[in-house]
Amino acid sequence: MNRRILIVDDDAAYADAVRAVLEADGYEVAVAADGDEGIRRACESVPDLIILDVMMNLLTEGLDVCRALAKTDVLKAVPVLLVTGIRDAMHLPSGLTPDGNWLPVRAVLEKPIKPETLLAEIRAVLG
């Protein structure tokens, strides 16, 4: 059975590009355009991994979503990769760092992400 990945990103072109890369590597992929849809879709069909954007409808929507996922019983064990361009967009001096409470994700990847880097990170997380 193929591993299922949910992409939560409001940039349809980016999500489609990532979907194509993942499907070519054998993953089953679903896409959600915002955090609410992402949480709903994840609850309906629990994925093996979630790729989550930070900046969607709200500047920090993905940060709120990752915390909500961690508090949802059926989803709290699902690994999350946070993908973001917030560091460049907000001219931050450093990137985001995962931690157990404020940012409960496996890794933070800065956009743009090379396909081989994303696939390597996914393989590392999923084993």
ROSE-4610 file (N, C-alpha, C; in Angstrom, 1 decimal, always signed):
// ROSE-4610
residu = [M/M/M/N/N/N/R/R/R/R/R/R/I/I/I/L/L/L/I/I/I/V/V/V/D/D/D/D/D/D/D/D/D/A/A/A/A/A/A/Y/Y/Y/A/A/A/D/D/D/A/A/A/V/V/V/R/R/R/A/A/A/V/V/V/L/L/L/E/E/E/A/A/A/D/D/D/G/G/G/Y/Y/Y/E/E/E/V/V/V/A/A/A/V/V/V/A/A/A/A/A/A/D/D/D/G/G/G/D/D/D/E/E/E/G/G/G/I/I/I/R/R/R/R/R/R/A/A/A/C/C/C/E/E/E/S/S/S/V/V/V/P/P/P/D/D/D/L/L/L/I/I/I/I/I/I/L/L/L/D/D/D/V/V/V/M/M/M/M/M/M/N/N/N/L/L/L/L/L/L/T/T/T/E/E/E/G/G/G/L/L/L/D/D/D/V/V/V/C/C/C/R/R/R/A/A/A/L/L/L/A/A/A/K/K/K/T/T/T/D/D/D/V/V/V/L/L/L/K/K/K/A/A/A/V/V/V/P/P/P/V/V/V/L/L/L/L/L/L/V/V/V/T/T/T/G/G/G/I/I/I/R/R/R/D/D/D/A/A/A/M/M/M/H/H/H/L/L/L/P/P/P/S/S/S/G/G/G/L/L/L/T/T/T/P/P/P/D/D/D/G/G/G/N/N/N/W/W/W/L/L/L/P/P/P/V/V/V/R/R/R/A/A/A/V/V/V/L/L/L/E/E/E/K/K/K/P/P/P/I/I/I/K/K/K/P/P/P/E/E/E/T/T/T/L/L/L/L/L/L/A/A/A/E/E/E/I/I/I/R/R/R/A/A/A/V/V/V/L/L/L/G/G/G]
num = [1/1/1/2/2/2/3/3/3/4/4/4/5/5/5/6/6/6/7/7/7/8/8/8/9/9/9/10/10/10/11/11/11/12/12/12/13/13/13/14/14/14/15/15/15/16/16/16/17/17/17/18/18/18/19/19/19/20/20/20/21/21/21/22/22/22/23/23/23/24/24/24/25/25/25/26/26/26/27/27/27/28/28/28/29/29/29/30/30/30/31/31/31/32/32/32/33/33/33/34/34/34/35/35/35/36/36/36/37/37/37/38/38/38/39/39/39/40/40/40/41/41/41/42/42/42/43/43/43/44/44/44/45/45/45/46/46/46/47/47/47/48/48/48/49/49/49/50/50/50/51/51/51/52/52/52/53/53/53/54/54/54/55/55/55/56/56/56/57/57/57/58/58/58/59/59/59/60/60/60/61/61/61/62/62/62/63/63/63/64/64/64/65/65/65/66/66/66/67/67/67/68/68/68/69/69/69/70/70/70/71/71/71/72/72/72/73/73/73/74/74/74/75/75/75/76/76/76/77/77/77/78/78/78/79/79/79/80/80/80/81/81/81/82/82/82/83/83/83/84/84/84/85/85/85/86/86/86/87/87/87/88/88/88/89/89/89/90/90/90/91/91/91/92/92/92/93/93/93/94/94/94/95/95/95/96/96/96/97/97/97/98/98/98/99/99/99/100/100/100/101/101/101/102/102/102/103/103/103/104/104/104/105/105/105/106/106/106/107/107/107/108/108/108/109/109/109/110/110/110/111/111/111/112/112/112/113/113/113/114/114/114/115/115/115/116/116/116/117/117/117/118/118/118/119/119/119/120/120/120/121/121/121/122/122/122/123/123/123/124/124/124/125/125/125/126/126/126/127/127/127]
x = [+0.8/+0.0/+0.9/+0.5/+1.3/+1.1/+2.1/+2.0/+1.2/+0.4/-0.5/+0.1/+0.2/+0.7/-0.4/-0.6/-1.5/-0.7/-0.9/-0.3/-1.3/-0.9/-1.8/-1.1/-1.6/-0.9/-1.9/-2.0/-2.9/-2.4/-1.1/-0.6/-0.8/-1.9/-2.3/-1.2/-0.4/+0.6/+1.8/+2.1/+3.1/+2.6/+1.4/+0.8/+0.8/+0.4/+0.4/+1.8/+2.8/+4.1/+4.7/+4.4/+4.8/+4.1/+2.8/+2.0/+2.6/+3.0/+3.6/+4.8/+5.7/+7.0/+6.7/+5.7/+5.4/+4.8/+3.8/+3.2/+4.2/+5.1/+6.1/+7.0/+7.1/+7.9/+7.0/+5.8/+4.9/+4.0/+3.9/+3.1/+1.7/+0.7/-0.7/-0.8/-1.3/-1.3/-2.7/-3.0/-4.2/-3.8/-4.6/-4.2/-5.4/-5.1/-6.0/-5.5/-6.4/-6.0/-5.9/-6.3/-6.1/-6.1/-5.9/-5.8/-7.0/-8.2/-9.4/-9.7/-9.5/-9.7/-8.7/-7.5/-6.4/-6.7/-7.2/-7.5/-8.7/-9.7/-10.9/-10.5/-9.7/-9.3/-8.4/-7.6/-6.7/-7.5/-8.5/-9.4/-10.2/-10.7/-11.5/-10.6/-9.4/-8.5/-7.1/-6.8/-5.5/-4.3/-3.5/-2.4/-1.2/-0.2/+1.0/+2.0/+1.7/+2.6/+1.8/+2.0/+1.4/+2.5/+2.4/+3.3/+2.5/+2.9/+2.1/+2.8/+2.1/+2.6/+2.3/+3.1/+2.8/+1.9/+2.3/+1.5/+0.4/-0.9/-2.0/-3.0/-4.2/-5.2/-4.7/-4.1/-3.4/-1.9/-1.2/+0.3/+0.9/+0.3/+0.9/-0.1/-1.0/-2.0/-1.4/-0.3/+0.3/+0.8/+1.2/+1.7/+0.5/-0.6/-1.8/-2.3/-2.2/-2.7/-1.8/-0.5/+0.4/+0.1/-0.2/-0.6/-1.9/-2.9/-4.2/-4.0/-3.2/-3.0/-2.4/-1.5/-0.8/-1.8/-2.9/-3.9/-5.1/-5.1/-6.2/-5.8/-6.5/-6.1/-5.8/-6.6/-6.4/-5.2/-4.8/-3.7/-2.4/-2.4/-1.2/+0.1/-0.1/+1.1/+1.5/+0.7/+1.1/+2.2/+3.3/+4.4/+4.1/+4.6/+4.3/+5.6/+5.7/+6.9/+6.3/+6.9/+6.5/+7.3/+6.6/+7.3/+6.9/+7.9/+7.6/+8.6/+8.1/+8.9/+8.8/+8.4/+8.1/+9.4/+10.5/+11.8/+12.2/+12.1/+12.4/+11.3/+10.1/+9.0/+8.9/+9.3/+9.3/+10.7/+11.7/+13.1/+13.5/+13.2/+13.6/+15.1/+15.8/+17.2/+17.5/+16.6/+16.8/+15.4/+15.5/+14.3/+13.6/+12.6/+11.8/+12.4/+12.3/+12.9/+11.8/+11.7/+10.7/+10.9/+9.8/+9.9/+8.6/+8.5/+7.4/+6.1/+6.1/+4.9/+4.6/+5.4/+5.1/+5.1/+6.0/+6.1/+6.3/+5.2/+5.3/+5.4/+6.5/+6.7/+8.0/+8.2/+9.4/+10.5/+10.2/+11.2/+10.6/+11.4/+11.0/+11.9/+11.3/+12.0/+11.7/+12.7/+12.5/+12.2/+11.2/+10.9/+11.9/+12.3/+11.9/+12.7/+12.1/+12.7/+13.0/+14.2/+14.5/+13.8/+13.2/+12.5/+13.3/+14.6/+15.3/+15.5/+15.6/+15.6/+14.3/+13.2/+11.9/+11.7/+12.1/+11.9/+12.8/+14.0/+15.0/+14.4/+13.8/+13.3/+12.0/+11.2/+10.1/+10.5/+11.5/+12.0/+12.6/+13.3/+13.9/+12.8/+11.7/+10.6/+9.8/+9.5/+8.6/+9.4/+10.7/+11.5/+11.6]
y = [-1.2/+0.0/+1.3/+2.2/+3.4/+4.3/+5.0/+5.9/+7.1/+7.7/+8.8/+10.1/+11.1/+12.4/+13.5/+14.3/+15.4/+16.7/+17.5/+18.8/+19.8/+20.7/+21.8/+23.1/+23.7/+24.9/+25.7/+27.0/+27.8/+28.1/+27.8/+28.1/+26.8/+26.9/+25.7/+25.2/+26.2/+25.8/+25.0/+25.5/+24.9/+23.5/+23.4/+22.1/+21.1/+21.6/+20.7/+20.2/+21.0/+20.7/+19.6/+19.9/+18.9/+17.6/+17.7/+16.5/+15.6/+16.3/+15.5/+14.8/+15.5/+14.9/+13.7/+13.9/+12.8/+11.6/+11.9/+10.8/+10.0/+10.7/+10.1/+9.2/+9.4/+8.6/+7.6/+7.4/+6.4/+6.7/+7.9/+8.3/+8.6/+8.4/+8.8/+10.2/+11.1/+12.5/+13.1/+13.9/+14.7/+16.1/+17.1/+18.5/+19.2/+20.1/+21.0/+22.4/+23.4/+24.8/+25.7/+25.2/+26.0/+25.1/+25.7/+25.0/+24.3/+24.9/+24.2/+23.0/+23.2/+22.1/+21.0/+21.4/+20.4/+19.6/+20.2/+19.5/+18.5/+19.0/+18.2/+17.0/+17.2/+16.1/+15.1/+15.6/+14.7/+13.9/+14.4/+13.7/+12.6/+12.9/+12.0/+10.8/+11.1/+10.0/+10.3/+9.7/+10.0/+9.7/+10.7/+10.5/+10.0/+9.5/+9.1/+10.3/+11.4/+12.6/+13.8/+14.9/+16.2/+17.1/+17.7/+18.8/+20.1/+21.0/+22.1/+23.5/+24.3/+25.7/+26.5/+27.6/+28.5/+29.6/+30.3/+31.5/+31.1/+31.2/+30.9/+32.0/+31.8/+32.9/+33.9/+33.4/+34.3/+34.1/+35.1/+35.1/+33.9/+33.5/+32.4/+31.2/+31.0/+30.0/+28.6/+28.3/+27.0/+26.7/+27.7/+27.5/+27.1/+27.8/+27.4/+26.0/+25.7/+24.4/+23.3/+23.4/+22.4/+22.1/+23.2/+23.0/+22.3/+22.6/+22.0/+20.5/+20.2/+18.8/+18.0/+18.6/+17.9/+17.7/+18.4/+18.3/+17.4/+17.0/+16.1/+14.7/+13.9/+12.5/+11.7/+11.7/+10.8/+11.3/+12.6/+13.1/+13.4/+13.4/+13.8/+13.0/+11.8/+11.0/+11.1/+11.9/+12.1/+13.1/+12.7/+13.7/+14.8/+16.0/+17.2/+17.8/+18.1/+18.9/+20.2/+21.2/+22.6/+23.2/+23.7/+24.4/+25.8/+26.7/+28.1/+29.0/+30.1/+31.2/+32.4/+32.2/+33.3/+34.0/+33.3/+33.9/+35.0/+34.7/+35.6/+36.7/+36.3/+37.3/+38.3/+37.9/+38.8/+39.3/+38.9/+39.4/+39.0/+37.8/+37.3/+36.9/+37.1/+36.8/+35.3/+34.5/+33.1/+32.4/+31.1/+30.3/+29.8/+29.1/+28.5/+27.2/+26.9/+25.6/+24.8/+23.5/+22.7/+22.5/+22.4/+22.0/+21.4/+20.8/+20.0/+20.7/+22.0/+22.7/+23.8/+24.8/+25.9/+25.5/+24.7/+24.3/+22.7/+22.0/+20.5/+19.9/+20.0/+19.5/+18.7/+17.9/+17.1/+17.9/+18.8/+19.6/+20.9/+21.9/+23.1/+23.2/+23.3/+23.4/+24.8/+25.5/+26.8/+26.7/+27.3/+27.4/+28.3/+28.1/+26.9/+25.7/+24.6/+23.3/+22.5/+22.0/+21.1/+19.8/+19.3/+18.0/+16.9/+16.8/+15.7/+15.9/+17.2/+17.5/+17.2/+17.5/+17.2/+15.6/+14.9/+13.5/+12.8/+13.3/+12.8/+13.0/+14.2/+14.5/+13.6/+13.4/+12.5/+11.1/+10.6/+9.2/+9.1/+10.1/+10.1/+10.0/+10.8/+10.8/+9.5/+9.0/+7.8/+6.5/+6.6/+5.4/+4.5]
z = [+0.0/+0.0/+0.0/-0.8/-0.9/+0.3/+0.7/+1.8/+1.3/+2.2/+1.9/+2.5/+1.7/+2.1/+1.8/+2.7/+2.6/+2.5/+1.4/+1.2/+1.6/+2.5/+2.9/+2.5/+1.4/+0.9/+0.0/+0.1/-0.6/-2.0/-2.3/-3.6/-4.5/-5.3/-6.1/-7.0/-7.6/-8.6/-7.8/-6.6/-5.8/-5.4/-4.9/-4.4/-5.6/-6.8/-7.9/-8.3/-8.2/-8.5/-7.5/-6.2/-5.2/-5.4/-5.7/-5.9/-7.0/-8.1/-9.2/-8.8/-8.1/-7.6/-6.7/-5.8/-4.8/-5.5/-6.4/-7.1/-8.0/-8.6/-9.4/-8.6/-7.3/-6.4/-5.7/-6.1/-5.5/-4.4/-4.0/-2.9/-3.4/-2.5/-2.8/-2.2/-2.9/-2.5/-2.5/-1.4/-1.4/-1.1/-1.5/-1.4/-0.7/+0.2/+0.9/+0.7/+0.4/+0.1/+1.3/+2.5/+3.7/+4.9/+6.1/+7.3/+7.7/+7.6/+8.0/+7.2/+5.8/+4.9/+5.2/+5.5/+5.8/+7.1/+8.1/+9.3/+9.0/+8.3/+8.0/+7.2/+6.1/+5.3/+6.0/+6.9/+7.7/+8.6/+9.2/+10.1/+9.3/+8.1/+7.3/+6.8/+6.5/+6.0/+6.5/+7.6/+8.3/+7.4/+7.0/+6.2/+7.0/+6.3/+6.9/+7.2/+6.5/+6.6/+6.1/+6.7/+6.3/+5.9/+4.7/+4.3/+4.5/+5.3/+5.7/+5.5/+4.7/+4.5/+5.7/+5.9/+7.1/+6.6/+5.6/+5.2/+4.2/+4.7/+3.8/+4.0/+4.4/+4.6/+5.6/+6.6/+7.6/+7.6/+7.9/+7.8/+8.5/+9.7/+10.5/+10.6/+9.6/+9.7/+10.0/+9.3/+9.4/+10.8/+11.5/+12.9/+13.8/+13.6/+14.4/+14.0/+12.7/+12.3/+12.9/+12.9/+13.4/+14.9/+15.6/+17.0/+17.2/+16.3/+16.4/+16.0/+15.0/+14.7/+15.9/+16.6/+17.7/+18.8/+18.9/+20.0/+19.6/+18.3/+17.8/+18.0/+18.8/+19.1/+17.9/+16.9/+15.7/+14.8/+15.0/+14.2/+14.9/+16.2/+16.9/+16.6/+16.1/+15.8/+14.4/+13.6/+12.2/+12.1/+11.4/+11.3/+10.4/+10.7/+9.9/+9.5/+8.1/+7.6/+7.3/+7.9/+7.7/+6.6/+5.5/+4.4/+4.4/+4.2/+4.4/+3.6/+3.3/+2.8/+3.7/+4.9/+5.9/+6.2/+6.3/+6.7/+5.7/+4.4/+3.4/+3.3/+3.3/+3.2/+4.3/+5.5/+6.7/+7.1/+6.3/+6.5/+7.9/+8.3/+9.6/+9.6/+10.7/+10.7/+10.8/+11.3/+11.3/+11.0/+10.8/+10.5/+11.7/+11.5/+12.6/+13.0/+14.3/+14.8/+15.5/+15.1/+15.7/+17.2/+17.9/+19.3/+19.7/+20.8/+21.2/+21.4/+21.8/+22.1/+21.1/+20.9/+20.1/+18.6/+18.2/+16.8/+16.7/+17.0/+17.0/+15.6/+14.9/+13.6/+13.6/+12.6/+12.4/+11.9/+10.9/+10.3/+9.7/+9.5/+8.8/+7.6/+6.4/+5.2/+4.5/+4.1/+3.5/+2.0/+1.6/+0.1/-0.5/-1.7/-2.5/-2.1/-2.3/-1.8/-3.1/-3.2/-4.3/-4.2/-5.2/-5.1/-4.4/-4.7/-4.1/-2.6/-2.2/-0.7/+0.0/-0.6/-0.1/+0.0/-1.0/-1.0/+0.0/+0.2/+1.2/+2.6/+2.8/+4.1/+4.4/+3.4/+3.6/+3.9/+3.1/+3.4/+4.8/+5.2/+6.6/+7.7/+7.4/+8.4/+8.4/+7.2/+7.0/+7.2/+7.0/+7.2/+5.9]
